[in-house]
Amino acid sequence: MPDGRQALLRAATLAFSNDGFDGADIRSISIAAGVSPNLVRIHFGSKAELWEACLDLIVTATTPVIDEVGKLSRQSDRPLYERLSNLITTVANFYAVHPEVRDFVFHHGSDAPERAVMVTERLLRPAYEACRSLFAAGIEAGIVRSSHPALFFSLLNGAVGQPPAFPAMLNRLAPDIDVEEARRRMAKTVVASLLHRAA
């Protein structure tokens, strides 16, 4: 993949994640990528096709974590609480490295119908299906207090999908929480808050 194409994809993914489809413009994306605007037409054809290429990039980034979550769901020989706890930590670690995924889904999951459907079917549904049975088992065991796995899925992603500025913001509120420790401590807090030991 040529460097100009990669630079455009990186810049466009950030722009679409931060500003949504309508708010992101080709000129600004090109400037951020350090390339000519006509490279969008050469490499992608249109803004919509550039957006789809960004979605492909995000799907590629999420596939390993979705696979890992699926494996946790299927490891029935391990304690349920432990698997749920590991899942939360895994997802929190993923969002710490890929905060653009949260913002991309937020902006486009309820966007124009064609983009919302693509985000749902290519990102949200595979992620949900990977953990649905584990969440359902957690609900049945009383470890997860929710009436439906999809509700817990949404709550969990909202809780651990914190913005990039989260560690610094938390440190300003509580200087005793080191910036480097903020995400790890947040993940532990989410586990302690959302999971309950079975009686």
FENTADA-V870628 format. One line per field, one symbol per residue. psi: psi as a letter, one per 20 degrees, with the letter a starting at -180 (. if undefined). burial: 1 if it has 24 or more other C-alpha atoms within 12 Angstrom, else 0. A space follows every 10 residues. Layout:
BEGIN
psi->???
burial->???
END
This chain:
BEGIN
psi->pqghgggggg ghggghghir ghhpqgghgg ghikrqhihg gghhgrghhg ghhgggghgg hhgghggggg gghimiiqqg ggggghgggg gghghhhmhh gghggghihk aqghhggggg hhfgghgghh ighggghhgh ijhpnqiqhh ghgggghhgi mqrhiggggg hhgnhioqhh ighghgghhg ghhhqppp.
burial->0001111111 1111111111 1001110011 0010101011 0011001101 1111101110 0100111111 1111000001 1111111111 1111110111 1111111110 0000110111 0111011111 1111111110 0011110011 0111011011 1110011000 0000000000 0111011101 100110000
END
